[in-house]
């Protein structure tokens, strides 16, 4: 992919042109082409030519690696569905509107999951300090069932790698949709602290993620949910982020952060009703870097593909600690006839929603509950 692929960098961007051999279908909201748009915008800004960073070809996971979480019967159903055979697949959530069956479904799932595992290995082996897999972050899949556009749960598979290395993991999810698949995978474990900022489940799929979902058994307190009302803006989101994340880090003291950076929380996204901008998103990314821990950053949701490209390009620039011009490059995108963009800049204008006060009060209520009932249960000592 580049002449620097054989040199391990401290910051690695995982990517492959093989992603575009697959498609969920023309009418499906998840457009894999958003990954190409992001790559091309990063390239137009020269973000793959920076010192101490590396562009790396994604490699697929093996079946044995995804069996760390998923059941064998489910993987067999995925392989059958990938070939157009749906006989027993529907019991696993396959073939419905959210989770269509398409040629190469199995190979696509292994490829995006493999990239997350690559990043996890680079971090655990000390070959990188940060890895970004924009194709990853498919956080809804369960051990034996597809859900919410997700067939294999790459965050869970990557987290299992860290656990096998004896590392404590903080999983931080800022997608508009609750990170339910990751939460349930570790709901009884004190070795993984799952934290999810999302639109309140009473108004959005998957309908979970209330503040009272906080883990069970030895994992009591190790699931932290911060639901936001529709209309929550940057100020509301950042109030929760600034208030909660530092004390969570201090109490849990993880060895590594896995962060799902979904951007369907941005105000123009067609599938959610939050009103964040790239400014609030960028501040959250910058705060993650301040903890100075190994970071596996993953993509996730985002269905306004220009917003996806702008936000993840901005995130990669922040991860590399470089300032880039706010004006978008004149020759991006390379195929302008395929896309439409409202914004001509990388960063959005500041925005305050009409429902700000109501959303802020609800955030304060959630923070009060978590501070009183959940945070005291979290400790670095899980013995």
N, C-alpha and C positions, 0 to 999 in steps of 0.2 A: 504493500500500500504506500509506504514511503521508504526512503533509503535509511530511515532511522529506526525501523521496526525492530532491529536486533539489539537496540540499546535500551536497557530498562530505564524508564524515566520516573521521576518522583510523582508525576501526575499523568495518568493514562486515560485516553478517550477510546472507548471500544466501539467498533463500527464495522459494517460489512455491506458491500453491494448485494450480497446474497439475500438480504432482507426483502428485496424488491422482486423476488421470484414468487412471492406469496401475496395474497389479498383476501381480506374478509368479505369482499364483494363491493360493487359500486355503491350500493345504497346503505352500507354499514357505516356508522359514524367513526369507527376507528380506522383511520387512513395511515397505513404504514409509510406512505410517502412523506409524512411529516418528519420522519427521520432523515430522509434525503435533504429536505428543506433546511433542517437544522444543521446538518453537516455542511451544506453549501454556504450557509450564512457564516458559520465559524470559519470556513475556508476563506470566504471573501474578506473577513476581518484579519486574516493571517494568524489565526489562533492555533494552527497546527505547526507553526514555524517557530514557536517559542522555545527558549532554552529550558531544559529540565522538564519538558513535557513530551508526550509520545502518542502517536496515533497507532492503534493496534487492531489487527484483524480479529473479529469475533470468531470463536470456535464453538461448535456445538457441545452440549453436555452429553455424557453417556447415559444409557438407560440405568446403569447401576447408580449413577450420581443422583438422578431424580428419584430413584427408589428410596433415598434418604427420607423422603416425605410422602410421596404419592404411592398408592397401592398398585400392585402388579395388575390386578383386574382392570383398573382404570387406565393404566398405560396401554394395555391390550386394546381397550375400547378406542383410545385415541389413535392407535395405529390403524385399526379397522376403519375408523371414520375418515382418516387421512386418505384412504384408498376408495372412499365412497361407500363403504359398507356400514350401514346404520343399525344392524340387527339388534344388538344389545346396548347400543351407544346412548339411547335416549334416557336410560336410567341414570346416566352419568352427566346429564345436563347438556348433552350435545345435540345439535341439529335444531335448536330453537333460535329465535330472533337475535338474542344477545350473543349466542355462541354458535355461529354457523359452522357447518362442515365445509371445508374447501380443500382442494388438492394441496398436499404438502403441509397440512396442519401440524402433523407430528414433527416434521423437520423444522418448521418455523418455531415451534415451541422449544425444541431442543436448542436451537440457535440462540434465541434471546436469553434462555436460561443459562446456557453455557457461557455467554458473555458476563453475566453476573458472577458465575463461579470463577471465571478468569480473574475478575477484579478481586474477589475474595482471596484467591490464592496469592495474587501479587501483594496484597496487603499483609496477609498472615506470614508470608515469607520475607517480608521486609524489602521487597523489590519495588514497591511504590508506596507513597503516602496517601494517595488519593486515586480513585478510579471512578469513571463516569460511564455508565451503560445506559444510554438514552433509550434503548429498546427494551429495557427491563422495567421493573416496578409493577408487574401484573399481579396485583396483591389480593385478588378476590378468590382465586382458585382454591378449592379444598382438596383434601388428600385423595378423594375419590369422585370429585365432581367439578366440572367447569362452571364458571360463574362470572358474570359481568365482563365479558370479552376476554377472560383469562382462562387458559387451559392448564398451564403449569405455573406454579407459584414460585417464580425465581427468587424473590426475597427470602422466602422460607428455606429454599435449598441452599442459598448462599449463607444464611445464618447458621444452618446446620454445619457447614464447613467450619465456621468460626468456633462453634461449640466443640467440635471434635478437636480443635487445637487448644481447648481450655480457655477460650476468651469469652468475656462477658460482653453482651451486645445490647446497645441501645438502638432500637428501631424507631425512627421518627418519620411520620407520614403526614404530608401536608396536602394530599390530594383532596378534592372536594368530596369524594366518596370515602366512607369509612374503610380503613384497612382491615376488614374483617377476617380475611383468610389468614393473615399473619397473626392477628390477635388470637384467633381460636387455636392456631398451631402451638402457641406457647402460653396458653391461658393458665396452665398449672405450673409454670416454670418460673423460678426466681432468677434464672440465668439470663433471661431476655426481658428487658423492659420495653414494652410496646407503647408508643405514644402516637396518638392520631388526632390531628386537627382536621375537621371536616364539617360539611353542611349537616345540620341536624337530621337524623335518620327518619324523623316523622315527615320529612318533605323530600327525601331523596333515597334512592337505592344505596345500599342494601337494607336500609331500615334499622340498622344497628348502630352501636357506638354512643350510647347514653353515658352520662358521667357515672352511673351506678355499675356499669360493666367494668370491673376493676380486678379481675383475676379470681382464681379459686384455689383452695388448698394451699400448698407452699407458694403458689403464685399470687396469692391475695395481695393486691396493691400494685402488682407489676403489669397491669394494663391500665393505661391512663387515656381517657377520652375527653376531648374538648370539642363538643358540638357547637356549631355556630348557626344562628338563624339566617334564613335567606336575606340577602342585603348586607351581610357583614362586609366591611371594607378593610382597607389596610390597617387603619388605626385600631379597629376591634381585634383583628387577627394578631397584630403585633403586641397589643396589650396582653393577650394570653401567652404568646410566645416568650416575651421578655420576662413575664412573671413566673412562668412554670419551668421553662427549659433549664435555666441555670441551676435552680435548686434540685431538679431531677438529676442533672449531671453530677452535682455535688453529693447527693445521697447515694446514688447507684454506683458511681465511679466505674463506667464501662471501659473496656479495652479498645473498643472500636464502635463507630457509629455507622449504621446502615440507614440511609435516608431516601425515602421515596418522594420525588420532587414533581408530583403531578401538578399540572397547571390548568386544570379545568375549574380551578377556583377564580380565574380571571374573569372580569365582568362580562366579556363578550362570548363566553363559552356557551354553546347551545344546549348542553346537557345538565347544567347546574345553575344555581341562582345566587352564588356569592358574587361580590363586587370588588375583589382585590385587583391591584394593578401590578405591573412588573416591578414597581418600586418596593412594595411590601414583600413580594417574593424574593427580590434581590437582598433585602435586609436580612431575611431569614437565612438565606444561603451564607451570607457574610458572617452571621452569628455562629453558624455551625463551624466555620473555619477557626473561629477564635478559641475553640476548645482544644485545638492543637492535638487532635486524635486522628488515627487513620480513619478515612471516610470512604465508604462505598456509596456513591450517589447513583440513584436509579431514576429512570424516566417515570412513566405512569400515565395518568389520564391527561386529556387535552384534545379538544375536538374542533377548536378554531385553529387551523394548522399554522397560520401566520403567527398567532400568539405563542404557540408551542415553540416555533423556531426562534422567535425573539427572546423568550424567557430562558430557554436552555442555552442559547448562545451567550446571553448575559451571565448565566450561572457559570459557564465554562470560563469566561473572562475573569469573573470574581475568583474562581478556584485557582486561576493562574496569577492572581494579584496584578492584573493589568487593567488600565483604563482604555476603553475603546470609544470612538466617536459615537455620539448618539444618533447622528444621521445615518440611515441605512445605506449600504454600498449601492452605487447606481446600477450595477449590473446584476443585482440579485432581486428576484430569483432568476435562474437561468432560463426557465420556461414560463414567462409571466402570463401567457395566455391561459395557463392552467389554474391560476390562483387569483384571488382578489384580496387586497389588503386595505384596511382603513388607515392604519398608522403608517407614518413615514419615518418614524423614529424608533430606536431600540427601547427606550423607556417611555412609559405612558405619562400623561399629565396626571397630577394629583387628583384624587377623586374621593368625595365623601358622599355616602349613600343617603337617600331620603329617610331610610329607616335606621340611621346610625344610632340614635339614642336608645331605641328599643333593643337593638343588637348588642350595644355596649352593656346595658343592664343585664341581659341574659348571660353575656360573657362573665360579668362580675359574679353572678350567681353560681356559675359553673366553677369559677376559680375558688370561690369561698368553700364550696362543697369539697373540691379536690384537696384544698389546703387542710381542711379539718379531718376528712375521712380517708384519704388515699395516700397522700405524701408521707404521713407518719409510719405507714406500713413498709416503706421502701428502705432498704439498707444495702450497704456493700457486703455485709456479712450474711450469706445465704446458708450457712451451715446449720 
